[in-house]
Amino acid sequence: MPDVRTLEIAVEQQVVDRVYARLEGMRAQAGALAGEGHRRAAAGPATGLVERDALVHRAAAQLRALDAEEEGIVSGRLDFDDGETYRIGRLGVRDGLEPLLIDWRAPAAAPFYRATSGEPLGVVRRRVIICRGPRVVDLDDDVLSPDDAGDLRVLGEGALLAALRRSRGPHMRDIVTTIQREQDEAIRAPARGVTVITGGPGTGKTQVALHRAAYLLYTDRGRFTDGRILVVGPSTVFTNYIGRVLPSLGEDSVHLRALGELVEGVTATRRDRADVARIKGDELMRDVLAELMWQTPPGAPQRLRLVYAGQVLTLGPDDLAAARRRVRARCATTGTKPNAARPTAAAVLFGALWSRVDGAHLGRELFAQEVGDRGEFRRFLQAWWPVLTPAEVLSWLTDDARVIGLAAGAASTLAASYRARPDWSVDDVPLLDELAGLLGDPPAAPKAPEPEWRLRELTTGTRRSFERLYDLTERVIPPEILAREVDPAHGARELITRSAAALGVATEPDLRDYYRLGPEVSHQAVAELVEAGVLEQVRVRTWRAPAYRYAGARVPRKITGRALLCPFDPLVWERSRTERLFDFRYRIEIYVPEPKRVHGYYVFPFLLDGELVARVDLKADREAGLLRAPGAFAEPGVDEPRVAAELAAELRVMAAWLGLDGVSVGTRGDLAPALRKAGKLRS
């Protein structure tokens, strides 16, 4: 007879097999999505190219996430005191409406890392599932609430001890299965300010930092994607060692760089001698670079000669040196950087040339215009004031005479180091990076004029069907509002207060979503409002996340009334909140193929006396003058005759509001017969 461990492994293997089967289906869907993108581009108008790019990009991202697992995608299980069971893994996987696997970064997975015997957070048993690819090889359990364990079988020696005994491989592993409570607090810390992770050698600092990057991408992807997370290591060997961690967690949008790779196009591996590195690392080097970048580039022309109105105009080396000093002085006044200073250089040269013109009958503006249009002047200007790269400027340090700001001995040592080696050292990378900031970018090429609405001279005040109508901002927004200046922090607190007043009791994401605020702004505003007594932190028994109650909220004695809610109504917009409050799972099925739709194309929930009691698929048939309801569905346990009567009355109200003559009810849904009978509506 199999032992307990074998039986339990078999139970978990069944779930793992379902997850991998679903992953294969998801891979097929992602591949089909990419194929659909290419078909649209080939068969449709020019907009098909945009759709293709969007679909193919989305499909590629899904495939990368699905292909990321290395040591098994399922990593743990939680058994709660209310009988619920969750599996935790490297990404979220659903099978229809059933969650097979919860992403380790999701709030619902937090108890896997936070729960302790002193604070079990409702967890009875925490199980680590050890996999090799799709095969479950071992299990390890912690019982956090022994009194509630009942018949649960307990296995193992402690996942952390087992993990510590594993031999090191050529790559760092992720620690999804063994994150400790203190590590999890650092990983899930709010994305505000600086998070410093300290510890002795081998305590997991790097792994925690990498898992934090994955967590930030999961919780606030809009802010941190597009190359906004950079991981810097001391060497290429180190970055290669840690390079598998983030992909194994499903993230590939993080940049890993060694110190010698921080500047684009540069890969430096060697280190300078200690005396040279000390000079390059001295803060005086910033002044050396600031002087260096304004110097005349090697090979720049030393003379400018033009003929104008029969006169020969010449600027020699001393004149050009004086002109360069004037350009620098003007740029210092205006804050212009060298690479953006060519227009200033042109103006200074025009002035120097004009001072040599003999003729009161000539106009200076016409002179500048005509000279500026000449090919020889433009070629001179480009050679005399070129756009500089950090590497070009730093290479000038081979000449001792250009090193200004250091003692003679240090200048000589520095110049000799550049003459001796043509490649860059790791110690040059900060200098190249500093020069990139000091030099600045060249002026952008002229752009087409912005449309007026993008300049905020126009705004949208209303819509006609799905068309935006634009008007002058001052005609849409009252002048007293337009003139007001609002502190962003105060504005965020006011919006969160209004959200709380509308919602009564809500989680922080609920409050944030009401006015579409960012997480960082919302976290800060909620904390300040709790401190001010406007919000009170409370616990809702069936909610996993902390909740906040508006201090001014009052529970009415009775709630009466009815309403059809469009899919964008605030009551149902945040779907997870709707499900938490009303046990009402609601999804828009507009983009679902018709054979797979559950309730219909454009479904309105029906609110009656404070409860969501039904849903109805609606369409305005203006040609026939009818509000059509192809399907009507009652929620479990409702008084169907009353719901049908109230819904029929509300459908008549909506039809009249839309200017339609009547209501027609179809045959789909369990409520359709009662609805037709109650309202005596045509089918």
C-alpha positions as CSV (number, residue, x, y, z in Angstrom):
1,M,0.0,0.0,0.0
2,P,1.5,3.4,-0.9
3,D,2.7,5.5,2.0
4,V,1.3,8.9,2.9
5,R,3.9,10.9,1.1
6,T,3.3,9.0,-2.2
7,L,-0.5,9.5,-1.8
8,E,-0.1,13.2,-1.2
9,I,2.3,13.7,-4.1
10,A,-0.2,12.0,-6.3
11,V,-2.9,14.4,-5.2
12,E,-0.7,17.4,-6.0
13,Q,0.4,15.8,-9.3
14,Q,-3.2,15.8,-10.5
15,V,-3.4,19.5,-10.0
16,V,0.0,20.1,-11.6
17,D,-1.1,18.1,-14.6
18,R,-4.2,20.2,-14.9
19,V,-2.1,23.4,-14.8
20,Y,0.3,22.2,-17.5
21,A,-2.6,21.1,-19.6
22,R,-4.1,24.5,-19.3
23,L,-0.8,26.1,-20.1
24,E,-0.6,24.1,-23.4
25,G,-4.1,25.5,-24.2
26,M,-2.9,29.0,-23.3
27,R,0.2,28.6,-25.6
28,A,-2.1,27.5,-28.4
29,Q,-4.3,30.6,-27.8
30,A,-1.3,32.9,-27.8
31,G,-0.1,31.3,-31.1
32,A,-3.5,31.7,-32.6
33,L,-3.6,35.4,-31.4
34,A,-0.3,36.1,-33.3
35,G,-1.7,34.3,-36.4
36,E,-4.9,36.4,-36.2
37,G,-2.8,39.6,-36.1
38,H,-1.0,38.6,-39.3
39,R,-4.2,37.7,-41.0
40,R,-5.8,41.0,-40.2
41,A,-2.8,42.9,-41.6
42,A,-2.9,40.8,-44.8
43,A,-6.7,41.0,-45.4
44,G,-7.7,44.4,-44.1
45,P,-7.1,48.1,-44.5
46,A,-4.0,50.0,-43.2
47,T,-5.4,49.9,-39.7
48,G,-4.9,46.1,-39.8
49,L,-1.1,46.8,-39.5
50,V,-1.7,48.5,-36.2
51,E,-4.0,45.7,-35.0
52,R,-1.4,43.1,-36.2
53,D,1.4,44.8,-34.2
54,A,-0.8,45.0,-31.1
55,L,-2.0,41.4,-31.3
56,V,1.5,40.0,-32.1
57,H,3.1,42.0,-29.3
58,R,0.5,40.8,-26.8
59,A,0.9,37.2,-28.0
60,A,4.7,37.3,-27.7
61,A,4.4,38.7,-24.2
62,Q,2.0,35.8,-23.2
63,L,4.3,33.2,-24.8
64,R,7.3,34.6,-22.9
65,A,5.5,34.4,-19.6
66,L,4.3,30.8,-20.3
67,D,7.8,29.7,-21.3
68,A,9.5,31.2,-18.3
69,E,9.2,28.3,-15.8
70,E,12.4,26.4,-15.0
71,E,12.0,24.4,-11.8
72,G,8.2,23.9,-12.0
73,I,5.5,26.5,-12.2
74,V,3.5,25.3,-9.2
75,S,5.3,26.1,-5.9
76,G,2.9,25.9,-3.0
77,R,-0.6,25.3,-1.5
78,L,-2.6,27.1,1.2
79,D,-5.3,25.4,3.2
80,F,-7.5,27.9,5.1
81,D,-9.7,27.5,8.1
82,D,-12.8,28.2,6.0
83,G,-12.1,25.1,3.9
84,E,-10.7,27.0,0.9
85,T,-7.6,25.8,-0.8
86,Y,-5.2,27.8,-3.0
87,R,-2.3,26.7,-5.1
88,I,0.5,29.3,-5.5
89,G,2.8,29.6,-8.5
90,R,5.0,31.7,-10.7
91,L,2.0,33.1,-12.7
92,G,-1.8,33.0,-12.5
93,V,-3.7,30.3,-14.4
94,R,-7.4,29.9,-14.7
95,D,-9.5,27.1,-16.1
96,G,-12.7,28.9,-17.1
97,L,-14.0,30.6,-14.0
98,E,-11.9,28.4,-11.7
99,P,-8.5,29.7,-10.5
100,L,-6.1,26.8,-10.8
101,L,-3.0,28.8,-9.8
102,I,-2.6,32.2,-8.0
103,D,0.4,34.4,-9.0
104,W,2.8,34.5,-6.1
105,R,2.7,38.4,-6.3
106,A,-1.1,38.6,-6.0
107,P,-2.5,39.8,-2.6
108,A,-4.3,36.5,-2.2
109,A,-0.9,34.8,-2.1
110,A,0.5,37.0,0.6
111,P,-0.4,34.6,3.5
112,F,1.9,32.0,2.0
113,Y,4.8,34.2,2.9
114,R,3.3,36.3,5.8
115,A,1.5,33.7,7.9
116,T,3.1,32.4,11.1
117,S,1.9,30.3,14.0
118,G,1.4,33.4,16.0
119,E,-0.5,35.2,13.3
120,P,-1.8,32.4,10.9
121,L,-4.0,34.8,8.8
122,G,-6.6,32.0,8.5
123,V,-4.0,29.5,7.2
124,V,-4.2,26.0,8.7
125,R,-1.5,24.3,6.5
126,R,1.1,25.8,4.3
127,R,2.6,23.3,1.8
128,V,5.7,23.8,-0.4
129,I,5.4,21.8,-3.6
130,I,8.8,20.9,-5.0
131,C,8.8,20.2,-8.7
132,R,11.2,19.4,-11.5
133,G,9.5,20.8,-14.5
134,P,6.0,19.2,-14.6
135,R,6.8,16.4,-12.1
136,V,6.1,16.8,-8.3
137,V,9.1,15.3,-6.5
138,D,8.5,16.2,-2.9
139,L,6.3,18.1,-0.4
140,D,7.0,20.0,2.7
141,D,4.3,21.2,5.2
142,D,4.0,23.7,8.0
143,V,0.9,23.5,10.3
144,L,0.1,27.0,11.6
145,S,-3.2,26.3,13.3
146,P,-2.9,22.8,14.8
147,D,-6.4,22.9,16.4
148,D,-8.0,23.3,12.9
149,A,-5.8,20.7,11.2
150,G,-8.3,17.9,11.5
151,D,-7.4,15.1,9.0
152,L,-4.9,17.1,7.1
153,R,-1.7,15.1,6.5
154,V,1.6,16.8,7.4
155,L,4.8,16.0,5.6
156,G,8.4,17.2,5.5
157,E,11.3,18.7,7.4
158,G,10.9,22.4,6.6
159,A,11.2,23.8,3.1
160,L,13.8,26.3,4.0
161,L,16.2,23.8,5.5
162,A,15.7,21.6,2.4
163,A,16.4,24.5,0.1
164,L,19.5,25.5,2.0
165,R,21.0,22.0,1.6
166,R,20.6,22.1,-2.2
167,S,23.9,22.4,-4.0
168,R,24.6,25.6,-5.9
169,G,24.3,25.5,-9.7
170,P,25.7,27.8,-12.4
171,H,22.8,30.2,-12.0
172,M,21.0,31.7,-9.0
173,R,17.6,30.2,-8.4
174,D,14.4,32.1,-7.6
175,I,13.1,31.7,-4.0
176,V,9.3,31.7,-4.6
177,T,8.9,28.5,-2.5
178,T,11.0,29.7,0.5
179,I,10.5,33.4,0.9
180,Q,10.5,34.2,4.6
181,R,8.2,36.7,6.3
182,E,10.8,39.4,6.7
183,Q,11.9,39.0,3.1
184,D,8.3,39.2,1.9
185,E,7.9,42.5,3.8
186,A,10.8,43.9,1.8
187,I,9.5,42.5,-1.5
188,R,6.0,43.9,-1.0
189,A,7.1,47.3,0.5
190,P,5.2,50.3,-1.0
191,A,6.9,51.8,-4.0
192,R,7.7,55.1,-2.3
193,G,11.2,56.5,-1.8
194,V,14.2,54.2,-1.4
195,T,14.0,50.7,-0.1
196,V,17.4,49.5,1.4
197,I,17.9,45.8,1.8
198,T,20.8,44.9,4.1
199,G,22.3,41.7,5.5
200,G,25.4,39.6,5.7
201,P,26.9,37.5,2.9
202,G,24.6,34.7,1.6
203,T,21.4,36.0,3.4
204,G,19.5,36.5,0.1
205,K,19.8,40.2,-0.4
206,T,20.1,39.9,-4.2
207,Q,17.2,37.4,-4.5
208,V,14.9,39.6,-2.4
209,A,15.8,42.6,-4.6
210,L,15.1,40.7,-7.8
211,H,11.8,39.3,-6.4
212,R,10.9,42.9,-5.5
213,A,11.4,44.0,-9.1
214,A,9.1,41.2,-10.2
215,Y,6.5,42.2,-7.6
216,L,6.6,45.9,-8.6
217,L,6.1,44.9,-12.3
218,Y,3.1,42.8,-11.2
219,T,1.4,45.5,-9.0
220,D,2.2,48.6,-11.0
221,R,3.1,47.4,-14.5
222,G,2.1,50.7,-16.2
223,R,4.7,52.6,-14.2
224,F,7.6,50.2,-14.3
225,T,7.5,48.6,-17.7
226,D,9.2,50.0,-20.8
227,G,12.7,49.7,-19.4
228,R,12.1,51.5,-16.1
229,I,13.8,48.9,-13.9
230,L,17.6,48.5,-14.0
231,V,19.5,45.9,-12.0
232,V,23.2,46.8,-11.6
233,G,25.8,44.2,-10.7
234,P,29.5,44.4,-10.0
235,S,30.5,42.3,-13.0
236,T,29.3,40.4,-16.0
237,V,29.9,37.1,-14.2
238,F,27.5,38.3,-11.5
239,T,24.8,39.4,-13.9
240,N,25.1,36.1,-15.8
241,Y,24.7,34.3,-12.5
242,I,21.5,36.1,-11.5
243,G,20.2,36.4,-15.1
244,R,17.8,33.5,-14.8
245,V,15.9,34.6,-11.8
246,L,13.5,37.2,-13.3
247,P,12.7,35.2,-16.5
248,S,11.8,32.3,-14.2
249,L,9.3,34.6,-12.5
250,G,7.8,35.5,-15.8
251,E,9.5,38.9,-16.2
252,D,11.7,39.9,-19.1
253,S,11.3,43.7,-19.1
254,V,14.1,44.3,-16.5
255,H,17.5,45.4,-17.7
256,L,20.5,43.7,-16.0
257,R,23.8,45.5,-16.4
258,A,27.3,45.2,-15.0
259,L,29.0,48.4,-13.9
260,G,31.0,48.3,-17.1
261,E,27.9,48.1,-19.2
262,L,25.9,51.1,-17.8
263,V,26.6,53.3,-20.8
264,E,25.0,52.4,-24.0
265,G,27.5,51.0,-26.5
266,V,30.2,50.4,-24.0
267,T,31.3,47.1,-22.5
268,A,34.2,47.7,-20.1
269,T,35.7,44.8,-18.1
270,R,39.2,45.9,-17.1
271,R,40.0,48.0,-14.0
272,D,42.6,50.8,-13.9
273,R,45.6,50.8,-11.6
274,A,44.8,52.1,-8.1
275,D,46.5,55.5,-8.6
276,V,44.6,56.1,-11.9
277,A,41.3,54.9,-10.5
278,R,41.7,57.2,-7.6
279,I,42.1,60.2,-10.0
280,K,39.1,59.2,-12.1
281,G,37.0,58.7,-9.0
282,D,37.9,62.1,-7.5
283,E,35.0,64.7,-7.5
284,L,37.4,67.1,-9.1
285,M,36.9,65.1,-12.3
286,R,33.5,66.7,-12.8
287,D,35.1,70.1,-13.1
288,V,37.7,68.7,-15.5
289,L,35.0,67.3,-17.7
290,A,33.0,70.6,-17.5
291,E,36.0,72.5,-18.8
292,L,36.9,69.9,-21.4
293,M,33.5,69.8,-23.2
294,W,33.7,73.6,-24.0
295,Q,37.2,73.3,-25.6
296,T,37.7,73.4,-29.3
297,P,37.4,69.9,-30.8
298,P,40.6,68.5,-32.4
299,G,40.5,69.1,-36.1
300,A,38.0,72.0,-35.9
301,P,38.6,74.7,-38.5
302,Q,40.9,77.6,-37.3
303,R,39.8,80.3,-39.8
304,L,36.4,81.5,-41.2
305,R,36.6,83.5,-44.4
306,L,33.6,84.9,-46.3
307,V,33.0,87.5,-49.0
308,Y,30.0,89.8,-48.5
309,A,29.0,92.9,-50.5
310,G,32.4,92.9,-52.1
311,Q,34.2,92.7,-48.7
312,V,36.4,89.9,-47.4
313,L,35.4,89.0,-43.8
314,T,37.9,86.9,-41.8
315,L,37.9,85.4,-38.3
316,G,41.3,84.0,-37.3
317,P,42.2,81.6,-34.4
318,D,42.2,84.3,-31.8
319,D,38.8,85.6,-33.0
320,L,37.3,82.1,-33.0
321,A,38.7,81.4,-29.5
322,A,37.1,84.7,-28.2
323,A,33.8,83.7,-30.0
324,R,33.8,80.3,-28.3
325,R,34.2,82.0,-24.9
326,R,31.3,84.3,-25.6
327,V,29.2,81.2,-26.6
328,R,30.0,79.6,-23.3
329,A,29.1,82.7,-21.3
330,R,25.8,83.0,-23.0
331,C,25.0,79.4,-22.5
332,A,25.9,79.7,-18.8
333,T,23.3,82.5,-18.5
334,T,20.6,80.5,-20.3
335,G,21.4,77.0,-19.0
336,T,22.1,75.7,-22.5
337,K,24.3,72.6,-22.8
338,P,27.0,72.3,-25.5
339,N,25.1,70.0,-27.8
340,A,22.1,72.4,-27.9
341,A,24.3,75.5,-28.3
342,R,24.8,75.5,-32.1
343,P,22.1,78.3,-32.6
344,T,23.9,80.4,-30.0
345,A,27.3,79.7,-31.7
346,A,25.8,80.9,-35.0
347,A,24.5,84.1,-33.5
348,V,27.9,84.9,-31.9
349,L,29.6,84.2,-35.3
350,F,27.2,86.5,-37.0
351,G,28.0,89.2,-34.5
352,A,31.8,88.8,-35.0
353,L,31.5,88.9,-38.8
354,W,29.1,91.9,-38.7
355,S,31.7,93.9,-36.7
356,R,34.0,93.6,-39.7
357,V,31.4,94.8,-42.3
358,D,32.1,98.3,-43.6
359,G,28.8,99.9,-44.8
360,A,26.1,101.8,-42.9
361,H,23.7,101.1,-45.8
362,L,23.6,97.4,-45.0
363,G,21.1,95.8,-42.6
364,R,22.2,93.4,-39.9
365,E,19.1,91.2,-40.0
366,L,19.5,90.8,-43.8
367,F,23.2,90.1,-43.3
368,A,22.5,87.3,-40.8
369,Q,19.8,85.8,-43.0
370,E,22.0,85.7,-46.2
371,V,25.1,84.5,-44.5
372,G,23.2,81.8,-42.6
373,D,21.8,80.4,-45.8
374,R,25.3,80.0,-47.4
375,G,26.6,76.5,-47.7
376,E,30.1,77.4,-46.7
377,F,28.9,79.0,-43.4
378,R,26.7,76.0,-42.5
379,R,29.6,73.6,-43.2
380,F,32.0,75.7,-41.1
381,L,29.4,75.9,-38.2
382,Q,28.9,72.1,-38.2
383,A,32.7,71.4,-38.1
384,W,33.4,74.2,-35.6
385,W,30.5,73.3,-33.3
386,P,29.8,69.6,-33.8
387,V,27.4,67.5,-31.8
388,L,29.7,65.7,-29.4
389,T,29.6,62.2,-27.9
390,P,30.9,61.4,-24.4
391,A,33.5,59.0,-25.9
392,E,34.8,61.7,-28.2
393,V,35.2,64.2,-25.4
394,L,36.8,61.8,-23.0
395,S,39.3,60.8,-25.7
396,W,40.7,64.3,-25.7
397,L,42.3,63.6,-22.3
398,T,45.2,62.0,-24.1
399,D,46.6,65.6,-24.3
400,D,47.9,66.8,-20.9
401,A,47.3,70.4,-21.9
402,R,43.5,69.8,-22.0
403,V,43.4,68.5,-18.4
404,I,42.4,71.7,-16.5
405,G,41.7,71.5,-12.8
406,L,44.1,68.8,-11.7
407,A,47.7,69.1,-10.3
408,A,50.4,68.7,-13.0
409,G,51.4,65.2,-11.8
410,A,47.8,63.9,-11.7
411,A,47.1,65.4,-15.1
412,S,50.1,63.7,-16.6
413,T,49.2,60.3,-15.0
414,L,45.6,60.6,-16.3
415,A,46.7,61.5,-19.8
416,A,49.2,58.7,-19.9
417,S,46.5,56.2,-18.9
418,Y,44.4,57.1,-22.0
419,R,47.4,57.1,-24.3
420,A,48.4,53.6,-23.1
421,R,45.1,51.8,-23.6
422,P,42.6,52.6,-26.4
423,D,39.7,50.7,-24.7
424,W,37.5,51.9,-21.8
425,S,37.9,50.7,-18.3
426,V,35.2,50.2,-15.7
427,D,36.5,53.4,-14.0
428,D,35.7,55.4,-17.2
429,V,32.0,54.4,-17.2
430,P,31.0,57.0,-14.6
431,L,32.9,59.7,-16.5
432,L,31.1,58.7,-19.8
433,D,27.8,58.8,-18.0
434,E,28.6,62.2,-16.4
435,L,29.6,63.6,-19.8
436,A,26.3,62.4,-21.3
437,G,24.4,64.5,-18.8
438,L,26.8,67.5,-19.2
439,L,26.7,67.5,-23.0
440,G,23.0,67.2,-23.3
441,D,21.0,66.3,-26.4
442,P,21.0,68.3,-29.7
443,P,17.9,70.3,-30.4
444,A,15.1,68.2,-31.7
445,A,14.1,68.4,-35.3
446,P,11.1,70.8,-35.8
447,K,7.8,68.9,-35.3
448,A,4.5,69.4,-37.0
449,P,2.2,71.8,-35.0
450,E,0.3,70.0,-32.2
451,P,-3.4,69.9,-32.7
452,E,-5.2,72.5,-30.6
453,W,-6.8,70.0,-28.4
454,R,-3.4,68.5,-27.5
455,L,-2.2,72.0,-26.5
456,R,-5.2,72.1,-24.0
457,E,-6.7,75.1,-25.9
458,L,-9.5,72.7,-26.7
459,T,-11.2,70.2,-24.4
460,T,-14.1,67.8,-24.6
461,G,-17.3,68.8,-22.9
462,T,-19.8,66.3,-24.2
463,R,-20.4,63.4,-26.7
464,R,-22.6,62.7,-29.6
465,S,-23.1,58.9,-29.5
466,F,-19.5,57.7,-29.4
467,E,-18.1,60.9,-30.9
468,R,-16.2,63.4,-28.7
469,L,-17.3,67.0,-29.2
470,Y,-14.5,69.6,-28.7
471,D,-14.7,73.3,-27.7
472,L,-12.5,76.0,-26.4
473,T,-11.5,75.2,-22.8
474,E,-12.8,78.5,-21.4
475,R,-16.2,77.8,-22.9
476,V,-16.4,74.4,-21.2
477,I,-14.8,75.0,-17.8
478,P,-16.0,77.9,-15.7
479,P,-13.3,80.6,-15.3
480,E,-13.3,80.4,-11.5
481,I,-12.5,76.7,-11.8
482,L,-10.0,77.1,-14.6
483,A,-8.1,79.7,-12.6
484,R,-7.7,77.5,-9.5
485,E,-4.4,75.9,-8.7
486,V,-4.6,72.7,-6.7
487,D,-1.7,71.1,-4.8
488,P,-1.4,67.5,-6.2
489,A,-1.3,65.9,-2.7
490,H,-4.4,67.9,-1.6
491,G,-6.2,67.0,-4.8
492,A,-5.4,63.3,-4.2
493,R,-6.8,63.4,-0.7
494,E,-10.0,65.2,-1.9
495,L,-10.5,62.6,-4.6
496,I,-9.9,59.7,-2.2
497,T,-12.3,61.3,0.3
498,R,-15.0,61.6,-2.4
499,S,-14.4,57.9,-3.4
500,A,-14.8,56.9,0.2
501,A,-18.0,58.9,0.6
502,A,-19.4,57.2,-2.5
503,L,-18.2,53.7,-1.6
504,G,-18.7,53.7,2.2
505,V,-16.4,50.8,2.9
506,A,-13.6,49.9,0.4
507,T,-10.1,48.5,-0.1
508,E,-7.3,50.9,-1.1
509,P,-7.5,49.6,-4.7
510,D,-11.3,50.3,-4.7
511,L,-10.7,53.8,-3.6
512,R,-7.9,54.3,-6.1
513,D,-9.9,53.0,-9.0
514,Y,-12.9,55.3,-8.5
515,Y,-11.0,58.2,-10.0
516,R,-8.2,56.2,-11.7
517,L,-5.4,57.4,-9.4
518,G,-2.0,55.8,-9.4
519,P,-1.0,53.4,-6.6
520,E,1.7,55.6,-5.1
521,V,-0.5,58.7,-4.9
522,S,-3.3,56.6,-3.5
523,H,-1.3,54.9,-0.8
524,Q,0.0,58.2,0.5
525,A,-3.4,59.9,0.4
526,V,-5.1,56.9,2.2
527,A,-2.4,56.9,5.0
528,E,-2.8,60.7,5.5
529,L,-6.7,60.4,5.6
530,V,-6.5,57.6,8.2
531,E,-4.2,59.8,10.3
532,A,-6.6,62.7,9.9
533,G,-9.6,60.6,11.0
534,V,-11.4,60.9,7.6
535,L,-10.9,57.1,7.0
536,E,-11.0,54.3,9.6
537,Q,-9.2,51.1,8.9
538,V,-11.5,48.1,9.4
539,R,-11.7,44.4,8.7
540,V,-14.4,42.9,6.6
541,R,-14.7,39.2,7.5
542,T,-14.7,37.8,3.9
543,W,-12.2,40.2,2.4
544,R,-8.5,39.3,2.3
545,A,-7.3,42.9,1.9
546,P,-7.5,45.6,4.6
547,A,-10.6,47.8,4.2
548,Y,-11.3,51.5,5.0
549,R,-14.6,53.0,6.3
550,Y,-15.5,56.6,5.5
551,A,-16.0,58.2,8.9
552,G,-19.1,60.0,7.8
553,A,-20.8,56.9,6.4
554,R,-24.2,56.1,7.8
555,V,-26.2,52.8,7.3
556,P,-29.7,53.6,6.0
557,R,-32.6,51.9,7.7
558,K,-33.9,50.7,4.4
559,I,-32.8,50.7,0.8
560,T,-35.4,50.8,-1.9
561,G,-35.3,51.6,-5.6
562,R,-34.4,49.9,-8.9
563,A,-32.0,50.7,-11.7
564,L,-30.5,49.0,-14.8
565,L,-26.7,49.4,-14.6
566,C,-24.7,49.9,-17.8
567,P,-21.3,48.0,-17.9
568,F,-19.5,51.3,-17.0
569,D,-21.5,52.1,-13.9
570,P,-19.3,52.8,-10.8
571,L,-21.2,50.1,-8.9
572,V,-20.0,47.3,-11.3
573,W,-16.9,48.9,-13.0
574,E,-14.5,47.4,-10.5
575,R,-15.5,43.7,-11.0
576,S,-13.7,42.3,-8.0
577,R,-15.5,44.7,-5.6
578,T,-18.9,43.8,-7.2
579,E,-18.2,40.2,-6.6
580,R,-17.1,40.8,-3.0
581,L,-20.2,42.9,-2.2
582,F,-22.9,41.1,-4.0
583,D,-21.5,37.7,-4.8
584,F,-22.3,38.7,-8.4
585,R,-19.7,37.7,-11.0
586,Y,-19.9,40.1,-14.0
587,R,-17.9,40.2,-17.2
588,I,-18.4,42.2,-20.4
589,E,-18.7,39.6,-23.2
590,I,-18.5,42.1,-26.2
591,Y,-15.2,40.6,-27.3
592,V,-16.2,37.0,-26.6
593,P,-17.1,34.9,-29.7
594,E,-20.9,34.5,-29.8
595,P,-21.0,30.7,-29.2
596,K,-19.0,31.2,-26.0
597,R,-21.0,34.0,-24.5
598,V,-22.8,33.1,-21.2
599,H,-25.3,35.9,-20.9
600,G,-25.1,38.1,-24.0
601,Y,-23.4,40.8,-26.0
602,Y,-24.2,44.0,-23.9
603,V,-25.5,42.9,-20.5
604,F,-27.0,45.2,-17.9
605,P,-27.1,44.1,-14.2
606,F,-30.4,44.9,-12.5
607,L,-30.3,46.5,-9.1
608,L,-33.4,46.2,-6.8
609,D,-33.6,47.4,-3.2
610,G,-29.8,47.3,-2.8
611,E,-29.2,43.8,-4.3
612,L,-28.1,42.7,-7.8
613,V,-31.0,40.3,-8.6
614,A,-30.8,39.8,-12.4
615,R,-29.0,40.6,-15.6
616,V,-30.5,41.4,-19.0
617,D,-28.9,41.5,-22.5
618,L,-30.2,44.7,-24.2
619,K,-30.1,46.2,-27.7
620,A,-31.9,49.3,-29.1
621,D,-33.5,48.3,-32.4
622,R,-34.3,51.8,-33.8
623,E,-35.4,50.4,-37.1
624,A,-38.2,48.4,-35.4
625,G,-38.7,51.0,-32.6
626,L,-38.0,48.4,-30.0
627,L,-35.8,47.8,-27.0
628,R,-34.9,44.2,-27.4
629,A,-33.9,41.9,-24.5
630,P,-32.6,38.7,-26.2
631,G,-31.9,37.2,-22.8
632,A,-32.8,37.7,-19.1
633,F,-31.3,35.8,-16.2
634,A,-32.2,35.7,-12.5
635,E,-29.7,35.4,-9.7
636,P,-30.0,32.4,-7.4
637,G,-32.6,32.6,-4.6
638,V,-34.4,35.8,-5.7
639,D,-38.2,36.3,-5.8
640,E,-38.6,35.8,-9.6
641,P,-42.2,37.1,-10.0
642,R,-41.3,40.3,-8.2
643,V,-38.0,40.7,-10.0
644,A,-39.7,40.1,-13.3
645,A,-42.4,42.7,-12.6
646,E,-39.9,45.4,-11.5
647,L,-37.5,44.7,-14.4
648,A,-40.4,44.9,-16.9
649,A,-41.3,48.3,-15.5
650,E,-37.7,49.5,-15.7
651,L,-37.3,48.3,-19.3
652,R,-40.3,50.4,-20.2
653,V,-38.7,53.4,-18.6
654,M,-35.5,52.8,-20.5
655,A,-37.4,52.3,-23.8
656,A,-39.2,55.6,-23.3
657,W,-35.9,57.3,-22.5
658,L,-34.4,56.0,-25.7
659,G,-37.4,57.2,-27.7
660,L,-38.5,53.6,-28.6
661,D,-42.1,52.4,-28.8
662,G,-41.9,49.2,-26.8
663,V,-40.0,46.2,-25.3
664,S,-39.4,42.8,-26.9
665,V,-38.1,39.9,-24.7
666,G,-36.3,36.9,-26.3
667,T,-36.2,33.3,-25.2
668,R,-32.7,33.0,-23.6
669,G,-32.4,32.9,-19.8
670,D,-34.4,31.5,-16.9
671,L,-36.1,34.8,-16.3
672,A,-37.3,35.4,-19.8
673,P,-40.7,33.6,-19.5
674,A,-41.5,35.4,-16.2
675,L,-40.4,38.7,-17.7
676,R,-42.7,38.4,-20.7
677,K,-45.6,37.3,-18.6
678,A,-45.1,40.0,-15.9
679,G,-44.8,42.9,-18.4
680,K,-47.1,41.4,-21.1
681,L,-44.2,42.0,-23.4
682,R,-43.9,40.7,-26.9
683,S,-41.4,38.0,-27.8
